[in-house]
Amino acid sequence: MQASLFLYNMKDVEPKIRTKLHEKLFDRTKKSNYSSYAYETKGILMKDDYIRPVRAVLIVKKEYARRIVDLFDTNGIRYRVFEINVPSRDFKKSSFF
């Protein structure tokens, strides 16, 4: 399966913007009102659409690469993109590592 490997650096980005970026990228569960209720926020990437082997490395399916490039460009994130082939079974969270 065609995939894109992103190597990115958020060293020069403010922590507030870094948090907003992660919320836009990944699904999150937020708790509010002293944890009395929780709600989910949807991100660009769903559970089986990406692999995150280590910090600042992201492997995504080819169809999501353009959206991530646009997000990184608008927020001033430095990144490199490589096109790779990844077996589709590796996108299942139970089989990677």
Legacy VTK file of the C-alpha trace (Angstrom):
# vtk DataFile Version 3.0
C-alpha trace
ASCII
DATASET POLYDATA
POINTS 97 float
0.000 0.000 0.000
1.276 3.465 -0.857
1.999 5.637 2.176
3.741 8.869 3.077
6.390 9.118 5.769
6.500 12.495 7.532
9.471 13.608 9.584
8.546 16.854 11.302
10.004 19.288 13.808
7.897 21.411 16.150
10.789 22.776 18.183
10.105 26.388 17.216
6.324 26.177 17.655
4.570 27.485 20.754
3.091 24.801 23.034
-0.425 26.169 22.541
-0.182 25.798 18.760
1.437 22.368 19.131
-1.528 21.172 21.180
-4.020 22.564 18.655
-2.131 20.795 15.867
-2.289 17.439 17.628
-5.999 17.961 18.219
-6.506 18.600 14.498
-4.422 15.566 13.516
-5.612 12.869 15.918
-8.871 11.911 17.610
-9.036 13.087 21.203
-11.253 12.534 24.209
-11.676 15.686 26.263
-13.073 15.869 29.746
-14.918 18.901 30.955
-16.502 20.274 34.115
-14.115 18.487 36.470
-14.372 15.261 34.454
-18.123 14.990 34.891
-18.516 14.308 31.176
-16.287 13.469 28.245
-16.637 14.191 24.556
-14.693 13.143 21.491
-13.149 15.491 18.958
-12.540 14.148 15.478
-9.206 14.698 13.781
-7.936 14.318 10.236
-6.568 10.839 10.964
-8.694 8.013 12.306
-7.343 5.092 14.310
-6.343 2.823 11.397
-5.110 5.564 9.038
-1.693 6.224 10.531
1.322 4.710 12.272
3.290 6.756 14.761
6.395 4.667 15.545
8.243 7.404 17.444
7.746 11.063 18.276
7.904 13.409 15.271
7.506 10.560 12.755
4.172 9.872 11.133
3.305 7.287 8.473
-0.056 7.936 6.831
-2.034 6.444 3.996
-1.472 8.228 0.705
-4.935 9.836 0.577
-4.299 11.830 3.797
-0.897 13.237 2.832
-2.207 16.365 1.086
-4.314 17.412 4.101
-1.370 16.984 6.462
0.942 18.961 4.173
-1.612 21.793 4.107
-1.926 21.724 7.905
1.839 21.793 8.409
2.299 24.583 5.850
-0.340 26.847 7.401
1.167 26.467 10.878
4.821 26.823 9.921
5.903 23.287 10.780
9.183 22.121 9.248
8.822 18.683 7.687
10.115 16.227 5.089
7.922 13.787 3.176
8.960 10.451 1.697
6.815 8.101 -0.371
7.056 4.503 0.847
5.302 1.145 0.525
3.815 -0.324 3.682
1.855 -3.573 4.038
-1.764 -2.766 4.873
-1.694 -5.075 7.908
0.745 -2.686 9.601
-1.966 -0.028 9.861
-3.857 -2.239 12.288
-2.871 -1.015 15.749
-2.626 -4.519 17.222
-0.023 -5.746 14.739
2.561 -2.933 14.786
5.295 -3.404 17.436
LINES 1 98
97 0 1 2 3 4 5 6 7 8 9 10 11 12 13 14 15 16 17 18 19 20 21 22 23 24 25 26 27 28 29 30 31 32 33 34 35 36 37 38 39 40 41 42 43 44 45 46 47 48 49 50 51 52 53 54 55 56 57 58 59 60 61 62 63 64 65 66 67 68 69 70 71 72 73 74 75 76 77 78 79 80 81 82 83 84 85 86 87 88 89 90 91 92 93 94 95 96
